[in-house]
Amino acid sequence: MIAKTFQGLEEVLAEELTNLGANDIEIGHRMVRFTGDKRMLYRANFCLRTAIRILKPILRFTAHNADEVYEAVKSVEWEKYMDVKSTFAVDSVVFSETFHHSMFVAYKVKDAIADYFRDKTGERPNVRLNNPDMKLNIHIAENDCTLSLDASGESLHRRGYRQKTLEAPLNEVLAAGMILMTGWHGETDFIDPMCGSGTLPIEAALIARNIWPGVFGRHYDFEKWPDFDPELLDEVYNDDSEEREFQHHIYGYDLNVYAIEVANTNAKAASVTKDVTFTQQDIANFEQPEQPALMITNPPYGERISSPDILGLYHTLGERLKHAFVGNAAWIISYKEECFQEIGLKPTKKIPLYNGELECKFVQYEIFDGKYKEFRGDGEKLNKVEVIERPKLVRKPRRDELFRDKDKEPVVIENERFYGHEKFKEWEKREARKAEKLRLAAEAEQAEKTEKDAGDQKPKERRGGFKSDRKPGGFKGKGAGFKGKRDNGFKGKRDDNFKGKRDGGFKGKPKAKAESYPERKKRELKEKLMNNQ
Ligand SMILES: C[S@@+](CC[C@H](N)C(=O)[O-])C[C@H]1O[C@@H](n2cnc3c(N)ncnc32)[C@H](O)[C@@H]1O
């Protein structure tokens, strides 16, 4: 299996996997490979704090051109994973000289799956980008291709506790990764003096009490797979045997009173209000805490959040650390070198880390009092900065960057930018034709569905025994236990989502007679495309 993560978090993710009992752990670029059984697959989704998604590879092959990709994908026994009524989507990641565009590879995979079912049944499953029944991922590194099922669906950073948000919140996966990187698991108090919506304090509370991030009742795409085992998921969901007491306390502060309101709402939804206190306070008024504490904070960088005096803010932060955080360690994630300069303290560790697109640094400061020689027994060490080099941090250029022509304005196709390189001209035309074809097909399908719905008096047919067996009741036991134990926010959500999701997937499809509506649409589309050429 593959757990995907952000660049820089691979090692903490590998450590989390080791603690979960995964085997054959292998660190890669923004991902960690591992092996394990179905329980491990469910636990990886449910328990990992630093994974964005879990993929289950089903086919690995070598391909030298798009036709070979098509043939390999078509050779899979697709009935094992989906049926012709299933909707699906394909995500693609390509690092290759041979395959120039990831979207084209995704089209080939879609075609192969559609043709597989068409050859066997005369019908093709539909592509649906939003909430499909089956999400696939094709990864190509040069000629090495891996086709995987996406077990998570929605990104795992969406724990389900974030009710409200502010500008520039930290991603939950990144926040958890930063905390785990420091080695903190709840051994001291924890402070974030610029907490915004409270992501760091809330993730810290979950880590301190070892509450799995899956407990908030979100869904996973593996619940839609034919081999889904609801009892096993219930077992994983109900197992709180690894939770522990937290003997210390977590504090979040922010200048913005609304941030405090948002952070409190989120902490309530995460059921950690007992462990976390949020208070409005300017960093300028930060006082020496009574108990030993770890500070992790994410001040504004002046990028997404502007502040009238950003350097002044970092200066104040450095001054407060020096005078009011003696004997403790503070970690700061920021983007610009001049901000770190302004802190005016000697860092003890520097870790490169991406926050979204921004290449940031996560920097540690150990604040000693005047007698730090006695404290450490080795004053010299303080002058050495441990720079954690991560060779894998060198980002491979995306394909649009490889072919970038800096003098030209980019052409944007489906959020990807192309810079007018000749090599892409033909491709662009082809892709535009394909996109139009897909759009018309989707239109035809929608029209067909509307026609069918209007004429159909019969109740809709359920499909897939595994799905009808899966009832909200399966989760109810857990939800109910959970409700009593923590908070009542999750249960309703889980059941509601569940119902909507299930019902949405069962719609039957009309059988074609003579020249059916879709056939007519296809014929018209073909004629239209021929006329365009
Ligand atoms: C980048 S945001 C933090 C986002 C947060 N980590 C989250 O996940 O939502 C920076 C925060 O610093 C706060 N801030 C700015 N100046 C401050 C000051 N002088 N004292 C305390 N907080 C301040 C802002 O209000 C903002 O919420």
The ligand as an SDF file (V2000), in Angstrom:
LIG
                    3D

 27 29  0  0  0  0  0  0  0  0999 V2000
   -1.0570   32.2290    9.9280 C   0  0  0  0  0  0  0  0  0  0  0  0
   -2.2450   32.5850   11.1400 S   0  0  0  0  0  0  0  0  0  0  0  0
   -2.2470   31.1790   12.1340 C   0  0  0  0  0  0  0  0  0  0  0  0
   -3.1070   30.1090   11.5380 C   0  0  0  0  0  0  0  0  0  0  0  0
   -3.3080   28.9330   12.4590 C   0  0  0  0  0  0  0  0  0  0  0  0
   -2.1090   28.1460   12.6090 N   0  0  0  0  0  0  0  0  0  0  0  0
   -4.4620   28.0800   11.9670 C   0  0  0  0  0  0  0  0  0  0  0  0
   -4.2680   26.8990   11.6780 O   0  0  0  0  0  0  0  0  0  0  0  0
   -5.5750   28.6150   11.8220 O   0  0  0  0  0  0  0  0  0  0  0  0
   -1.4280   33.7530   12.1390 C   0  0  0  0  0  0  0  0  0  0  0  0
   -2.2620   34.2560   13.3020 C   0  0  0  0  0  0  0  0  0  0  0  0
   -1.4530   35.1860   14.0390 O   0  0  0  0  0  0  0  0  0  0  0  0
   -2.3410   36.1100   14.6390 C   0  0  0  0  0  0  0  0  0  0  0  0
   -1.5960   37.3040   15.0590 N   0  0  0  0  0  0  0  0  0  0  0  0
   -1.1200   38.3090   14.2810 C   0  0  0  0  0  0  0  0  0  0  0  0
   -0.5140   39.2330   15.0530 N   0  0  0  0  0  0  0  0  0  0  0  0
   -0.6030   38.8090   16.3290 C   0  0  0  0  0  0  0  0  0  0  0  0
   -0.1490   39.3120   17.5890 C   0  0  0  0  0  0  0  0  0  0  0  0
    0.4830   40.4840   17.6540 N   0  0  0  0  0  0  0  0  0  0  0  0
   -0.3980   38.5900   18.6830 N   0  0  0  0  0  0  0  0  0  0  0  0
   -1.0640   37.4160   18.6270 C   0  0  0  0  0  0  0  0  0  0  0  0
   -1.5320   36.8940   17.4700 N   0  0  0  0  0  0  0  0  0  0  0  0
   -1.2900   37.5720   16.3440 C   0  0  0  0  0  0  0  0  0  0  0  0
   -3.3520   36.3730   13.5390 C   0  0  0  0  0  0  0  0  0  0  0  0
   -4.5420   36.8940   14.0910 O   0  0  0  0  0  0  0  0  0  0  0  0
   -3.5140   35.0090   12.9130 C   0  0  0  0  0  0  0  0  0  0  0  0
   -4.6390   34.3410   13.4340 O   0  0  0  0  0  0  0  0  0  0  0  0
  1  2  1  0
  2  3  1  0
  2 10  1  0
  3  4  1  0
  4  5  1  0
  5  6  1  0
  5  7  1  0
  7  8  2  0
  7  9  1  0
 10 11  1  0
 11 12  1  0
 11 26  1  0
 12 13  1  0
 13 14  1  0
 13 24  1  0
 14 15  1  0
 14 23  1  0
 15 16  2  0
 16 17  1  0
 17 18  1  0
 17 23  2  0
 18 19  1  0
 18 20  2  0
 20 21  1  0
 21 22  2  0
 22 23  1  0
 24 25  1  0
 24 26  1  0
 26 27  1  0
M  CHG  2   2   1   9  -1
M  END
$$$$
